[in-house]
Amino acid sequence: MNDLVIILVMAVPMLLFCVYPGLKFGDYLEKKYKLQEPQKRGVIIITTIIFTLTLSSLLHYA
């Protein structure tokens, strides 16, 4: 439980660094698959959250 709390706390500042890859991935998918705006926003948010949690857990366990 302690590890999860530490990872989530570290994820908050990581959001600043993880928004850019989410935006780029959303733009790529919009061009390739002709996504609508609500779908693009969902992809950006999910990608940002996954990337943030992945980076935070890698930093915690490294």
Residue, then its C-alpha position, 0 to 999 in steps of 0.5 A: m500500500n505504501d508503494l502505491v501511495i508513493i507512486l501516485v504522489m510522484a505521478v502528480p509532478m510527472l503529469l507536466f512531462c507526460v502531456y506532450p507525448g499524449l498530445k503527439f499520440g492523439d494527433y498521430l491517431e487523429k491523422k491516421y484513423k480520422l478520430q473525432e475530437p471527443q475520441k482524441r481527447g479520451v486518447i490523450i487523457i488515457t495515454t497521459i495517465i498510463f505514461t505518467l504511472t509507468l514513469s513514476s513506477l519505473l522511478h520508484y522501483a529503479 
